[in-house]
Amino acid sequence: MRILRFQIRYLSGQTEVINVEAERVLIGAGAHCEIRLPIDQARVEHLRIDLGPAGAFATALAFDPPPTLNGVPFTQSPLPPDGVVGINQTQIQIQVVDVGGQAGGPQKEKKSSPITLIAMAVVLIGAAFFLFSDDAAPDRGLSAPKQAALWPEAPSPTCPQAGTEARALAWQRLGIANAKRERRPFYVQEGVAAVPLFELAASCFKAGADAGNARAAEATANYLRADLNQDYRKQHVRLEYHARIEDWTAARNDVRILLYYTEGQESEYRTWLREADRKLQLKAPRATK
């Protein structure tokens, strides 16, 4: 289990450490905030911290004054392990802490027995059979191909401009990327499309000699890429589980979400998803126990 640890240094010099077990934490002067600051130091909601697979991500909610990361004002940014967030004259160091281990010594590595591995293999084979066996279809035993990559394996994009024009293009692409990232909770493909835009913005900031914004855009691209990949893999695991327990309605929902992830691709995996969706459409209505 992971928690967020906040080491807070107030204007008076007093320090405080607060551990929060949540994926989203609000920092501000409001009574509902998990991290509550003095009213003369922060707005009602000044900063939001999101905990994802790739680490912690900060989003500014108020800009009077703007929050800073290592002394530099920011709007959105991944949080490095040694980063210090400033809100007015309050300094906060935020760390992601794994508290899953047992106290009193290092955890011993658990090894899977051969019987366990065999049982897992049987479960996966059974999942494929239940998902793809179709009483009316001749292609029984269709197995899932390797899950397709969300982005093509290609070098990072190169900015086509230089100097002032490169910086202007960087800000334009950054604005589009941020808008797409914000729409990700409602349409996951927007998040997938945002990653190369953040990478192009980083490249153009570099070409325009703006190293600070280049690092921020690149860090955001890396964070979002890792977060989407994690969710993408989890969604396929959910599909395997729902197939194993013969919950065809849930399995079809999983397939349709994976189709959203791979929208615009032409891959063996996407073709397999389309076929799975067709078969599950027939299975779902008769999946009554």
Summary of the structure (lengths in Angstrom):
residues: 289
radius of gyration: 23.4
end to end distance: 35.3
largest distance: 75.3
contacts: 832
relative contact order: 0.10
helix: 44%
strand: 18%
